[in-house]
Amino acid sequence: MDIMRFYKGEEFSAYEYFGAHLTENGTIFRVYAPNASKVSVIGDFSKWEELPMKAVNDGRSYELTFPAAVEGQRYKYRIFDTKGNFIDHCDPYGFGMELRPGTCSVIRSVEGYRFGDEDWLSQRSDCRDKPLNIYEVHLGSWKRRSDEDEEGWFSYSEIADELIDYVCEFGYNYIELMPLSEHPCDESWGYQSTGFFAPTSRYGTPLQLMELVDKCHRRGIGVIIDFVPVHFAVDHYALTEFDGTRLYEYPADDIGYNEWGSRNFNHSKGEVRSFIKSAADYWLSVYHFDGLRMDAVRNMIYWNGDEHRGENKTAIQFLKDMNSGLKARHPSAIISAEDSSAYPKVTAPVFDGGLGFDYKWDLGWMHDTLEYFQSAPMYRSRDYHKLTFSMLYFYNEKYILPLSHDEVVHGKATVAQKMNGQYNEKFPQARALYMYMMVHPGKKLNFMGSEFAQLREWDEKRQQDWDMLKYPLHDSFREYIKALNKIYLEHKALHYDYDPTNFAWEDCNSAERCVYAIRRKAAEGDILAVLNFSDWYQFGYSVNIGSNWGAELLLDSDNQRYSGTTPEGKAEFTLANGRLNMDIPPFSGRIFLLSRTKKAEL
């Protein structure tokens, strides 16, 4: 590590210097505490007696090598302020932490695992012109040993094979893991972190997490991790007032705290910028993660996320520097922004005045779409253009369409439960919703449980309601999502999201009928989706597909195999004079593969 680059906020590998590193001579501890009067290490290896550390780097850092300190032992830094008072802190750069409610760092090796994912890494891409179908997972509640035991989690190693088998079977090609950096409170889901370099001990050790990522790669599955560059937990044993001063946070409370009650990082300080950049690089370099989903980017663009308070220009510049640095180091990694603002050029390159993200979550699409399906069918003609509005702004950014964890908690109801009407009416509407999502331009993200229409809101302390699969409506819904995902992965017309020539509304003027027709184009064949979001049969519907085009039905959401009403092979349609004609059942959609006929080729 270059110490001057660290001070300037330009360092991406500070974790190679700071933290607790196992060596042949024992463990070397290094901590940055520029305003401390003195620092000691305490831990299992010293029977929690103080081991004074030596001041280095002009007294800004402290260092100690201790031969008896070995893997798995707990430790903290005892940091004295200028008045002689002290607080025992966990290691900001620690590679491990003990299970809550414990607050100690743990000496962990991150060098013992041998990855076998060279083939994956050599062909990995940012998926710009490839399918990106993300299954978002909270590891502690996908499946559990027991819901009665609050620590009834599976380890990273134990859950790996079953999760990967499931993801492969159901047509997802990326997993996005909610934050895994250590956090004291289960209910924070990892977004209130105390250990930015420590994978949570709830599910095991760093090497076990590496095993999970490696196994995913060997099966052709990418893994994105949720990353929080905005704020940190208020707990005083962690980053808060670390060296007796507000080292990592802002000095003033009005910008030092945010709406979640946590502390905001002070991105104007070089050591803070290097800390966050290094944490971001750490997950990509050391654990071979394939990307970062950065949380709450709006709160970095604007002071505390409030546009009226103005832009936080220092944090904006930090985002540009971090993203450009990460892409230089990891060109094929995916850097996505969860950003609810209308700030321009979030996904434009930094050299073009952008923030340098690869993708941005399209939260506007998500809100408009879910509001449309929550409304009664009688109002959908009035709200018809809620579903066309997204294409008016779509090409401003590179979007991911998210139906994430945020949409299935806190009284919002799950995606399937949001559908208007009674129990039986929700399933055909949810099938139609997901077909619309899959054919709409933009990469895809779906939260666990939504693929089988879970109706209970997500609870981080309970596994998904897998027993619901014994009910035909839920089991057939999952089979439908599997078929839909398969079409998405296989047909290139659905991958060229950001080419304006790839998309066309074949019908966005049938407001009274609540019918839409979307076409996605590619040399290998076009995809056409016809969607009826009304609650009545649309007889004699016709859409122009052009002369000399043939049509093959790929998927009918109303098929009886998916608990619909149309028998297998009875979804009839005709072609005449360049028009595709059909009768469409209520709350249903059909996907067709369009191919040039031989006559057109001549």
ZIVEN-V189346 format. One record per backbone hydrogen bond with DSSP energy under -0.5 kcal/mol. CO is the residue of the C=O (numbers start at 1). NH is the residue of the N-H. Records with the same first field share a line. If there is no record, write none. Layout:
CO: NH, NH
//
This chain:
1: 3
2: 6
3: 7
4: 8
5: 9, 10, 11
6: 9
13: 16
14: 17, 18
19: 21, 30
21: 28
23: 26
26: 23
27: 29, 66
28: 21
29: 64
30: 19
31: 33, 62
33: 36
38: 80
39: 53
40: 78
41: 51
42: 76
43: 46, 48
44: 47
46: 49
50: 52
51: 41
54: 63
56: 60, 61
57: 60
60: 33
61: 56
62: 31
63: 54
64: 29
66: 27, 69
68: 70
70: 73
73: 107
74: 44
75: 105
76: 42, 78
77: 79, 89
78: 40, 80
79: 87
80: 37, 38
81: 84
85: 81
87: 79, 89
89: 77
91: 94
95: 199
96: 106
99: 102
104: 98
105: 75
107: 72
113: 115
117: 121
118: 122
119: 123
120: 123, 124
127: 130
132: 134, 444
133: 173, 174
134: 136, 446
135: 176
136: 448
137: 139, 178
138: 141, 142
139: 143
141: 464
142: 464
143: 154
148: 150
149: 152
151: 153
152: 145, 146
155: 159
156: 160
157: 161
159: 163
160: 164
161: 165
162: 166
163: 167
164: 168
165: 169
166: 170
167: 172
168: 171
173: 222
174: 135
175: 177, 224
176: 137
177: 226
180: 200
182: 194, 195
184: 186
185: 188, 190
186: 189
188: 191
191: 193
193: 233
195: 182, 198
197: 199
198: 182
200: 203
201: 204
203: 156
205: 209
206: 210
207: 211
208: 212
209: 213
210: 214
211: 215
212: 216
213: 217
214: 218
215: 219
216: 219, 221
217: 220
222: 175
223: 290, 291
224: 177
225: 293
227: 229, 295
230: 265
232: 263
235: 238, 240
237: 90
239: 242
241: 244
245: 243, 247
248: 266
252: 255, 256
253: 257
256: 264
258: 261
262: 258
263: 232
264: 250
265: 267
266: 269
269: 273
270: 274
271: 275
272: 276
273: 277
274: 278
275: 279
276: 280
277: 281
278: 282
279: 283
280: 284
281: 285
282: 286, 287
283: 289
290: 334
291: 225
292: 294, 336
293: 227, 295
294: 338
296: 299
297: 300, 301
298: 302
299: 304
301: 312
302: 305
303: 306
305: 307
306: 309
307: 310
310: 303
311: 313
312: 316
313: 317
314: 318
315: 319
316: 320
317: 321
318: 322
319: 323
320: 324
321: 325
322: 326
323: 327
324: 328
325: 329
326: 330
330: 333
333: 335
334: 292, 336
335: 358, 359
336: 294
337: 339, 361
338: 297, 298
343: 346
345: 348, 355
346: 357
348: 356
349: 352, 354
350: 353
359: 337
360: 400
361: 363
362: 366
363: 367
364: 368
365: 369
366: 370
367: 371
368: 372
369: 373
370: 374
371: 375
373: 420
376: 379
377: 380
379: 383
381: 384
383: 386
384: 387
385: 389
388: 391
389: 392, 393
390: 393, 394
393: 396
394: 397
397: 399
398: 360
399: 443
400: 362, 402
401: 445
403: 447
404: 407
405: 408
408: 458
409: 412
414: 418
415: 419
416: 419
422: 425, 426
423: 426, 427
424: 428
425: 429
426: 430
427: 431
428: 432
429: 433
430: 434
431: 435
432: 436
433: 437
434: 438
435: 439
436: 440
443: 401
444: 134
445: 403
446: 136
447: 450
449: 452, 454
450: 453
459: 462
464: 466
465: 468
466: 469
467: 470
468: 471
471: 474, 475
472: 476
473: 477
474: 478
475: 479
476: 480
477: 481
478: 482
479: 483
480: 484
481: 485
482: 486
483: 487
484: 488
485: 489
486: 490
487: 491
490: 492
491: 494
492: 495, 496
495: 497
496: 499
498: 500
499: 502
500: 503
502: 521
504: 506, 519
507: 517
509: 511
510: 514, 515
514: 533
515: 510
516: 531
517: 506, 507
518: 529
519: 504
520: 527
522: 525
526: 594
527: 520
528: 592
529: 518
530: 590
531: 516, 533
532: 588
534: 587
537: 539
538: 541, 584
541: 582
543: 580
546: 549
548: 597
550: 595
552: 554, 593
555: 591
556: 559
558: 565, 566
559: 562, 564
560: 563
565: 567
566: 560
567: 570
570: 572
572: 583
574: 581
576: 579
578: 545, 546
579: 576, 581
580: 543
581: 574
582: 541
583: 585
584: 538
585: 588
588: 532
589: 557
590: 530
591: 554, 555
592: 528, 594
593: 552
594: 526
595: 550
597: 601
598: 602
//
